[in-house]
Amino acid sequence: MRKTIAVLALSLLAAHVTAAVSPQEAAQLGTTLTPVGAEKAGNADGSIPAWTGGIPKNAGVVDSKGFLADPFASEKPLFVITAATVDKYKDKLSDGQVAMFKRYPETYKIPVYPSHRTVNLPPDIYESIKRSALNVKTINDGNGLENFTGNRYYAFPIPKTGVEVLWNHITRYHGGNLRRIITQATPQTNGSYTPIRFEEEVAVPQAIPDMDPAKAANVLSFFKQSVTAPARLAGNVLLVHETLDQVKEPRLAWIYNAGQRRVRRAPQVSYDGPGTASDGLRTTDNFDMFSGAPDRYDWKLVGKKEMYIPYNSYKLDSPSLKYDDIIKAGHINQDLTRYELHRVWEVVGTVKPSERHVYAKRHMYIDEDSWQVALVDHYDGRGQLWRVAEGHAQFYYDHQVPAYTVETLYDLIAGRYIALGMKNEEKRSFVFGFAAKAADYTPAALRSEGVR
């Protein structure tokens, strides 16, 4: 009898851990919390303002190419953190940021500007977030989602665990179907680089009218990436079906190799497999700061803290810049960056004893207003700080979409880095809401995408 009671108690505890929040908790969304679950109030000294609805869709001029004017172009830094002053501010910096000052004491800096809580989302996304709060649960030890239906965004706006915070980043709003042309650079230690140009699409099942619901039941998104430069890589195409529960159904990936003129399954496009044309400087799950399955790590929720994170990076996205203006030896041109004080969720991922990954630990900081990962410190198997990631965020106010201007990943040991997402020299900025067809995201469609 005692054994039965104990088992029942454990079952009830497990149900509580994975349960959606109560209606009383969900009622905080839009009242004491913002509609996405951030604290609505500012901080004690006012250096983080209260959220008052974000900035309007007409906050700045949008040029003919879709690039956004900087709403804060007239602002000057409040102060600039340098190697000489970093100790004064390190309580609001990650260990990785502090390490960057030590690695590049003459050139690395953090210009800190006034904080602006710019993010807001369309009304239907807010509705889906409240539905998620009331219904979504984790399954398979936190590695899958249950009752995540309709517009599948922000699974846990009032998170209780580290993996739930991570799921909010994974399931955040990208503007529906997104198309972009971007450039990646992997500079040598002297700053020389060869631009890698990608044409990419992200499509979500709910925005593909002819998508078979049964086939998309466990699909979060479809991703297609074509390499168009340099010539030696041009024509290679990657297709990914990103699944919700990758333990139950692993991510599906295919590559069309232009040289072989063949489509092959690509199981290596996951976890710590090498990133596309990255020269070994990032893993597959470094893409989008973190992507893919969370199952190889135990995720500990440390709590919230105030940090200086890259934010409102409109200057860095200016079409008046060339890539040479951005890419410098050791790190990107920090004079073009903007950091602000914001509250972040702090989560630490530690590889499970039964699993393996080149990153034994990932110390992550996630912006409360957008649920985007802002900073990540990556540690190797010896416990040594290895790579430092910064996501330079920009809010696309005209479409109400938070995104990244540039993702950087710095290798402290090699003295090299990768910068992904630049589009300053392109003819178009991001294209949101394009019309997608189910047939575009099948292996059979890859061959026609390849260009030789």
N, C-alpha and C positions, 0 to 999 in steps of 0.2 A: 504493500500500500504506500509506504514511504517513497519507494522508488517511483511509483506512478505519479505521486504528487510532485516529486523533484523534477521528473521529466516534463510534467505539465507546466511547472513554474519556469523551466528553461525555455519551453516553447512560447510561453507568454512573453518572456523577456525578449526573445528573438523577434517576436512579432512587433513588440514595442520599438525595438531598435530600427526596424525596417519600415515602420508605419509612416504614412503621410501625416502632416501636422493637423491639429484640430481646427475646426471652424473658427474658434476664438483666436488661435495663433494666426491663421490666414487673414483674419480681419485686420491685422496690423499692416498688411500690404496696402499702401496708399494712404495710411494714417501716420503712425509713428515711424513706419518704414516706408521707403519709396516703393513704387510698384514692382521693382525687381528685387527688393529685399535689403537694400542698403539702409543705414541709419539716416533718417531724414535731417536730423539736427546737425549743426556744425560742431566743431570741437570747442573746448573750454575757452581758448584765447582768440577764437575767430579766424585762425590761420587756415582752417578748413571751413568753408562757408556751409550754411544749410543748403540742402537741395530744394530748389524752388521750381522745378519743372524742366531743367536743362535749358539749352539755348534754342531759339526758334529756327525753323527750316530756312528762313531768309536771313540768317545771321551774317551772311557775307555774300559777295558776288561769286557766281559760278561761271567760269570762262567757257568758251566754245568747246574746249576739250574735256570739260567736266571737272577740272581742277578747282579746288575751293580756295577762296580768299581767306587769309588768316584773320579771324575776328579779333585777335589780340596782338596784331602787328605793332602797335604803338607802345606796347609794354616793354619795360626794361627789367633785367633780372633784379630780384631783391638782394641777392648775393651770389657769388660763385664759389663753390667748394673746390679747393685745390689740395694737392698733396701736403701743403703747409698747414692747411686748416681742417683736414679731414677728421682729426681726432675730436674736434668740437662738435661734429655732426654725426658721428658714426652710430649713435643710438637710433638714427632714422635712416640708416643705410644697411644694405645687406653685406655679409662678409665678402661676397664677390665684388661688390662695388669698392669696398675698402681695399681689396686685393688689387683692383685695377689701378688705384692710385700708387700702390707700391710698385707695380709692374711698369707703369708709364708715368713716373712722377713729374716729368717735364711737360707732358702734353694732355693727359687725361684730366678733365674737369667736369663739374656738374653745375650748370647754370640753373638756379632755382628762381622760378617766377611765381607770381600770385596764383593761387589755386582757383580753378573754375570747374564746377561740377556740370559739365556740358551735356552729359548723356541723357537722352530720352528716347523712347521707343514708340512705335505706332500703337494705337488703342487695342487692336486685335491681338497684339503680342502680349500686352498687359493682361488681357482676358485669359490667354493661354497659360500665363505664368500662375495666375491664381488657381486655375484648374489643376496645374501641375502640383501646386502646394497641397491641395486637398486629396489628390489621388495617387501620385507617383510613389512607388516604393522601390527599394533596391532588392535584387535577387542575386543568387549565386555569389554570396559573400561580398556583395557590393559591386560586382562586375557586370551586372545587367540591370535593366529597368523594367518595371511592371506598371501597367496602366498608363503608359506614356503614349497618348493617342492625339489625333488631330494635328494642330500646329505644335510640333514637338520642340519646345524651347524652354530652357532654364528649368531643369527637372526639380531642383530643390531650392527655391528662393529663400527658405528659412532652414538652412542646413544644420544638421546635428553632428556630422562626422566629417573627417577629412576627405573621404572619397566623394561625399555629396557635394562639397565645395568644388572638387575637381570636375564632377559631372556638369556643374553649371557652366564651367569654361567650355567643356566639350559640346554641350547642347545650346550654346548661346546663339543669338540671332545674327545671321550674316547678311541679312537683306534679301532673303529668299534665294533665288538663283543669281549667282554672281559670276561675271566674266571679267578677266583681267589679263593684261600683258605686263610682265614684270621682269626685272633683271636681278641676277644674283652675282655676287663677287666673292672670290676666295683669295684675297691678296697675299702675296709673299711678304716676308718680313720687311722688305724695303718699300712696300706699298704697291708694287706692280701687280696687275691683274688682267684677266681676260673675261669680259662680260659674258655671262650665260643668260640667254633670253628664253623665257617661258611664255607660252599662251596657256592659260588655265581656266577651267570652269568648275564651279561647285553648284550642284543642283540638289534640291531636296524633294523627296517623293511627293509631298503634299502640293508642290508647285509644278508637277508634271501631269497634265490632264489625262494622258492616255496610259498612265502607270497602273499596272495590275496591283491592287491592294495586297493580295496574297504574297506576291513576290517582294513587296516592299515592307512587309510587316516588321522585319528585323533590320531594316536599312535606315540609318540616320541620314546619310547623304551619299551622293555620287561625285567623284572627283576625277577630272581628266586633265592631264598635263602634257603638252607638246613642247619639245625643245626645238627652237627655231634658229639658234645661233649658240656657239660658232658652228662652222660648216661640218666639222668632224663629228658633232653630236646631233646635228639637225635631222629631223625626221623620226626620232625616237618618241614614242607616245606611251604614257602610263595611264591606266584606268584603275580606279579603286572603288569598290563598293564598301563603304564604311558601315559596319554592322553595329547595332546597339549592344548586344550581348556577344562579345567576341570569344567568350569561353564556350558558349553554346554553338556559335557559328563564327569562326574566325574571319577576319577581314579578307575579302576577295580582291586579288590584284592581278593584272595582266600587263605585260609590256610588249609593244610592237617594236622590234629592232629593225631599223631601216636597212642596215647592212645585210642582215639575214633575210629580210622580208618575211618575217615570221612573227606570229603572236604566241607568246608563251605565258604560262602562269608564273607569278612572281611572289612566292611566299616570303622572299627576303624583304619585301616592302612592308615591314612591321618591326615594332620594338627597336632593337639596336642595329638593325640592318642599315647599311650606309645610305645617306640621303642622296637624291638625284644630283649628279655632277658636283658633289660637295667636296671633292678632294679629301674625303675622310674627315671633314671638319664638323659634321653633324650626323646624328642618327636619324632614322626615319621618324621616330616619335618626338624629335626636336621640332619638327615642322609645326607651325602655328603655336610655337612655344611649348605645347604638349598636345599630342594627338594619338589616337588609337586606344588600345585596351589598357585599363589600369591594373590588371590582375597580377602583375609580377611584383607589385609593391604593397606593403602595409602603409596606409596613409593616416598620419596622425594630425589631428586638428589642434594646432597650438593656440589659436585665438586670433584676435585682431590687434593691429598696431598701426601707428602713423609712420609713413615712409616717404622719402623723395623718390618718385617713380617717373619714368618718361611719360609725358601727357600732352595732349593738344599739340601734336607735332606737325603743325601746318607749315612752318618754315622749312622743315626737312623735306617736305613734299613739293616744294615750289617748282613749277615748270621752268623757272629761270635758271635753275641749277643744272649742272652737268654731273654725271656720275663721278668724274674726277674731282669735283668740288667736295664730294661726300667721302669717297674712299681715300683713306690715308694710311700710312704705316702704323701698325699696332691696333688702331681702332678708327671708327668713323670720325669725321670732323665734329668734335663736340661743341664748336661754336654755333653749329646749326641745330643743336638739340634744345629741348625744353623739358625741365623737370618741375613737378609740383608736389606739394605735400598732400597726400591722400591716405585714407584708411584702406588697409588691405587685410585680407584673410591670409594667415600664415599656416602653411601645410607642409609637413615633412613626409616624403615618401622614402621608405627603406626597403630594399629588396628582400623578399621573403627568403627564408633559409632554403626552401625547396626550389627556388628560381634562380635565374642568372640574368645579368644585364651589365653592360660596361659602366653604367652609372650605378654605383652601390647606394647612393643617396641623392635625392633631389629635394632641395629646400626651396619652396615655391611661395610667391607672394602674388595674390590675386586681387585686383581692383574691385572694391565693393560696388561701384556704380555700374560697371559693365560686365563683371565676372570674367574679364580677360586676364590671363596671366601677364603680369607686368615684369617680374624678375624671377630668375631661377639660378640657384647655385648648384652645380653638379659636382659630385665627389666620386673619385674612383674607388677601386676595391681596397686600397691602402688607407682610405679615409682622407686622402689629399684633395683639396679643392682644385678642380681641374678646369672646368668651363663655366663661364658666366654669361647668362643670357639676359638681354634687355629687349622688351617689346615696346617700340616707340609708337604709342597709341595716337590715333586721330579719330575724331567723331565726324562722320559724314552727315552733317546737319541737314543737308538737302534731302537725304533719304532716311534719316534717323537710324543710322547704322554705325555702331562702334567697330573699329577695325585697326589694323596695324599699318603704319607707314613703312617702317623697316623693322625686321627682326634681326638682331645681332647676336652672335654666339662667339665669345672670345675664349681661345685656348691659352690659358695662362702659362702652360708649360712650353708649348711650341712657339708662342709669340705670334700666332696667326689668328685669323677670324673669318667668319662667313657673315655676309650681309645679304639678306633676302627680302625682296619686295619692292625695290626701287622702281619707279616708273616715270621719273622726272623728264626723261627724254622721249617718252612715248607720245603717240598722237592722241591717245585717249586715256582718261583716268578709269576708274572702275565703272563697269556697267552692271547695274542692279536690275533684277526682275526680267531677264531675257526669257524668251519662250524656249522651253526645252521639251524634247521628245524622248520617250523611253528608249527608242531604238538607238539613240545617240550614245547610250551608256552600256552597250553590249560589247563583248570581245570582237564580234564580227565587224563592228564599226571602226575598230582601231586601224585596220589596214588603210582605209580610205583617208584617215587622218594624217598618216605618215607622209612626209615630204622628203624626197631624196635629192 
